[in-house]
Amino acid sequence: MKPVEKREIVMADQQSGALRWGVLGAAMIARKFWQSVRLSGCSRIAGVASRSPERAQDYVDQCHSRFPVVELPKVYSDYRSLIEAPEIDAVYVPLPTGLRQSWVMEAAKMGKHILCEKPCAVSNVEMQAMIDACQQSGVQFMDNVMFMHSSRIEALRKHLQVEQRIGAVKRVATQFSFLGDPAFFQGNIRNQATMEPWGCLGDLGWYCIRICLLAMNDELPVGVRGRILNATGLSTAGDLASQSPKVVGPPSEFSGELYFSGGRSASIYCSFVNQHQQWVHISGTEGNLWLDDFVLPWFGNRTRIRERCASFNESGFDFNYECHGQDHWFDEYGNGHPTAQEVRLVRKFVSLSKRPDAYWPEIARKTQAVMQALWDSALTNADVALNR
């Protein structure tokens, strides 16, 4: 693929009519967003606000030094000044989950389109309030799940829903994990209950839930069963038996089962205590699909969907096993490429700002509902049904 020249980026940065973004917060993920907007060719960051003007200015300086833009964004004194600014069209919200609802709703009331980091809210009630505020103002709401906009997920949908290459989907299994070091557990915000109460379930499980919903054609499960295997502040999973749910910190290891209509099912596993994995395995009546890197392409700019069909026959004293299939390879570039999934997300969002699509808030609502049900199940040690 032909790389985008710096001259082309500059021209895109000056493009008239580009969507003007405001960034609420200077989290690490917001630095990736700067680059994605810069490469999109259809939008630019026009404003930044953080806990202090100095912190916002530092974000601008650091991002511009690495990925320069023609027109530097304005630094606002506080969040409210940014969301009230008429020169801002859309707001990206990477604030901690515990702080998102009020600012998302305020921005929506001011007519700003919303791209919200995940997990979106601390409860189903907050999630619905955010969506309602956006709907009432006629603005787009979308959660920042980048893989939903990748070419490999586009191909996966086609295999499942159009070509039906593995027949009817009966089972999905998925894992997203990484190994946090001592510094991560001591100081990272994802282990602070007031800021990120969902822990690994919100940070990583959100993706696992989403890929399960996608494989099941966006259908909600009828019920779930969740289990906290480990949590911040507990030395072993066995300690959970003696802890009151009120004092258990954010989960650092979580597993769950999702039960769908027609006897279909899915399992998720998310963790801060295992080395990095990000796979999904989808089993059907006629075969199975395996994607090693459904969240983010492994480096090397090549990724694949593995398709397999196996049969086992027993005849007298003979046991016959046959397996055949194929690998579907893709050029899927990662961070910093004009075709990367995060850049495709920005371009998609720009198109939605002109014509909002109710699919995106609805799939975010479903993901939140499943996450909440899994959490409730883990705390009560019982299956939880979902209101459909």
ZIKA-V512544 format. One record per pair of residues at least 24 apart in sequence whose ideal C-beta (glycine too) atoms are under 8 Angstrom apart, sorted by the first residue. I is the first residue (numbers start at 1). J is the second residue. D is the distance in whole Angstrom. If there is no record, write none. Layout:
BEGIN
i,j,d
I,J,D
I,J,D
END
This chain:
BEGIN
i,j,d
1,331,7
1,333,7
1,337,8
1,339,6
3,337,8
3,338,7
4,39,7
4,338,4
8,41,8
9,38,6
9,39,7
9,41,8
10,70,6
12,40,7
12,41,4
12,42,7
13,38,7
13,44,6
13,69,5
13,70,5
13,71,7
14,70,6
14,71,7
15,41,7
15,42,7
15,44,8
18,42,6
18,43,5
18,44,5
19,43,4
19,44,8
19,89,5
19,90,6
19,113,8
19,349,8
19,350,5
19,353,6
20,44,6
20,46,4
20,47,8
20,87,6
20,88,6
20,89,5
20,90,7
21,45,5
21,46,6
21,47,8
21,88,7
21,89,7
21,90,5
21,91,7
21,92,6
22,46,6
22,47,4
22,48,7
22,49,7
22,76,8
22,82,5
22,83,7
22,85,7
22,88,4
22,90,7
22,91,5
22,92,7
22,112,7
23,47,7
23,48,5
23,49,7
23,59,8
23,73,8
23,91,8
23,92,5
23,94,7
24,49,6
24,50,8
24,79,5
24,82,7
24,83,8
24,91,6
24,92,7
24,93,5
24,94,7
24,95,6
24,103,6
24,107,8
25,49,8
25,50,6
25,51,8
25,93,7
25,94,5
25,95,5
26,50,4
26,55,5
26,56,6
26,58,7
26,59,4
27,94,4
27,95,8
27,117,8
29,94,5
29,117,7
29,144,8
30,59,7
30,92,7
30,94,5
31,59,7
31,62,7
31,63,6
32,335,7
32,342,6
33,92,6
33,94,7
33,342,8
34,63,4
34,67,6
35,63,8
35,67,5
35,335,8
35,336,6
36,340,7
36,342,4
36,343,5
36,345,7
36,346,5
37,346,6
38,67,5
38,69,6
39,336,8
39,337,8
39,338,5
39,340,8
39,343,5
40,343,6
40,346,4
40,347,5
40,350,7
41,338,8
41,347,8
42,346,8
42,347,6
42,350,5
43,90,8
43,346,6
43,350,5
44,69,7
44,71,7
44,73,8
45,69,8
45,73,5
46,73,5
46,74,7
46,87,6
46,88,6
46,89,8
47,73,5
47,74,5
47,75,8
47,76,6
47,82,5
47,85,6
47,87,7
47,88,5
48,73,5
48,74,7
48,75,6
48,76,7
48,82,8
49,75,7
49,76,4
49,77,7
49,78,6
49,79,5
49,81,7
49,82,4
53,77,5
79,103,6
80,106,7
83,107,4
83,110,5
83,112,6
84,110,6
88,112,6
89,113,7
89,353,7
90,114,7
90,115,7
90,140,8
90,349,7
90,353,6
91,115,7
92,144,8
93,117,6
94,144,8
96,189,6
96,195,4
96,196,6
97,121,7
97,122,6
97,195,7
97,196,5
97,197,7
97,198,7
97,202,6
98,122,6
98,194,6
98,195,5
98,196,7
98,197,7
99,195,7
100,130,8
101,126,4
101,129,7
101,130,6
104,130,5
104,133,7
104,134,8
104,141,8
105,129,6
105,130,6
105,133,4
108,133,4
108,134,5
108,136,8
108,137,5
108,139,6
108,141,8
109,133,6
109,137,6
110,137,8
111,137,6
111,138,8
111,139,6
112,139,6
113,139,5
113,140,4
113,141,8
113,349,7
113,352,7
113,353,5
113,356,8
114,139,6
114,140,7
114,141,5
114,142,7
115,142,5
115,143,8
115,144,6
115,349,6
116,141,7
116,142,7
116,143,5
116,144,7
116,364,8
117,143,7
117,144,5
118,143,5
118,144,6
118,145,6
118,202,7
118,206,5
118,364,8
118,367,8
119,198,5
119,201,8
119,202,4
119,203,8
119,206,5
119,367,8
119,368,7
119,371,6
120,364,6
120,368,6
121,368,6
122,197,6
122,198,8
123,372,7
124,368,6
124,369,6
124,372,5
127,364,7
127,365,6
127,368,4
127,369,8
128,365,7
131,361,5
131,364,7
131,365,6
134,361,6
135,358,8
135,361,7
138,356,7
139,356,7
140,349,7
140,352,5
140,353,6
140,356,4
140,357,7
140,360,7
141,360,6
141,361,4
141,364,7
142,349,6
142,352,7
142,360,4
142,361,7
142,364,7
143,206,8
143,360,7
143,363,8
143,364,4
143,367,7
144,345,7
145,206,7
145,207,7
145,210,6
146,296,7
146,341,5
146,342,5
146,345,5
147,207,7
147,211,8
147,294,6
147,295,5
147,296,7
147,341,6
148,210,7
148,214,8
148,345,8
149,341,5
149,342,8
149,344,4
149,345,4
149,348,6
150,297,7
150,332,6
150,341,4
150,344,7
151,330,6
151,332,6
151,339,8
151,341,8
151,344,8
152,291,7
152,293,8
152,294,7
152,297,7
152,303,5
152,305,7
152,330,5
152,332,5
153,214,7
153,294,7
155,305,6
155,328,7
155,330,7
156,214,8
156,289,7
156,291,6
156,294,8
156,305,6
157,214,7
159,289,6
159,305,7
159,307,7
159,328,8
160,215,6
160,217,8
160,282,7
160,289,8
161,217,6
165,286,8
165,287,7
165,289,7
165,307,6
166,282,7
166,283,7
166,284,3
166,285,7
166,286,5
166,287,4
166,288,6
166,289,6
166,307,7
166,309,8
167,284,4
167,285,4
167,286,3
167,287,7
168,284,6
168,285,5
169,215,6
169,216,7
169,264,7
169,282,6
169,283,7
169,284,5
170,263,7
170,264,5
170,265,8
170,283,6
170,284,6
170,285,6
171,264,7
171,265,6
171,266,7
171,282,8
171,283,4
172,211,7
172,212,5
172,215,5
172,216,7
172,265,8
172,266,4
172,267,7
172,280,7
172,281,7
172,282,5
172,283,7
173,266,7
173,267,5
173,280,7
173,281,5
173,283,8
174,208,5
174,211,6
174,212,6
174,266,7
174,267,7
174,268,6
174,269,7
174,279,7
174,280,4
174,281,7
174,294,7
175,208,7
175,268,8
175,269,4
175,270,7
175,271,8
175,277,5
175,278,7
175,279,6
176,204,4
176,205,7
176,207,5
176,208,5
176,269,8
176,270,5
176,277,7
176,278,5
176,295,6
177,204,7
177,269,7
177,270,6
177,271,4
177,272,7
177,273,8
177,274,4
177,275,7
177,276,6
177,277,5
177,278,8
178,204,8
178,271,8
178,272,7
178,274,8
178,275,7
178,276,4
179,272,7
179,273,7
179,274,6
179,275,5
179,276,7
180,252,7
180,272,4
180,273,7
184,272,7
185,232,7
185,252,7
185,272,8
190,250,7
190,272,7
191,232,4
191,249,7
191,250,6
191,252,7
192,250,7
193,232,8
193,249,6
193,250,6
196,250,6
197,250,6
198,250,7
198,251,8
198,371,7
198,375,7
199,231,7
199,232,7
199,249,7
199,250,3
199,251,4
199,252,6
199,254,7
199,272,8
200,250,7
200,251,5
200,252,6
200,253,7
200,254,6
200,270,5
200,271,6
200,272,5
201,226,8
201,251,5
201,254,5
201,270,6
201,371,6
201,374,7
201,375,6
202,371,7
203,270,8
204,270,4
204,271,7
204,272,8
205,254,6
205,256,7
205,268,6
205,270,4
205,371,6
205,374,7
206,367,6
206,371,6
207,278,8
207,294,8
207,295,5
208,268,4
208,269,7
208,270,6
209,258,8
209,268,6
209,367,5
209,370,5
209,371,6
209,374,8
210,363,7
210,367,5
211,280,5
211,294,6
212,258,6
212,266,4
212,268,7
213,363,7
213,366,6
213,367,7
213,370,7
215,266,7
215,280,7
215,282,5
216,260,6
216,264,7
216,266,7
218,363,6
218,366,7
219,260,6
219,261,7
220,366,6
220,369,7
220,370,7
220,386,6
220,388,6
221,258,4
221,259,5
221,260,5
221,266,7
221,370,7
221,386,6
222,259,6
222,260,6
222,261,6
222,385,7
222,386,7
222,388,8
223,259,5
223,373,8
223,383,5
223,384,6
223,385,5
223,386,6
224,256,6
224,257,7
224,258,5
224,259,7
224,370,6
224,373,5
224,374,5
224,377,6
224,383,7
224,384,6
224,386,7
225,256,7
225,257,5
225,259,8
225,374,8
225,377,5
225,382,8
225,383,5
225,384,8
226,254,7
226,255,7
226,256,4
226,257,8
226,373,7
226,374,3
226,375,6
226,376,8
226,377,4
226,378,4
226,384,8
227,254,7
227,255,5
227,256,7
227,377,8
227,378,5
228,253,7
228,254,6
228,378,5
229,253,4
229,254,6
229,255,6
229,271,8
230,271,8
230,273,6
245,379,4
251,378,8
254,374,8
254,378,7
256,374,5
256,377,8
256,378,8
258,370,7
259,383,8
268,374,8
287,325,7
296,334,6
296,341,8
297,332,4
297,333,7
297,334,5
297,341,8
298,334,8
299,334,6
301,331,6
301,332,7
301,333,5
301,334,7
301,337,8
302,329,6
302,330,7
302,331,7
302,332,7
303,329,7
303,330,5
303,332,4
304,328,6
304,329,5
304,330,7
305,330,8
END
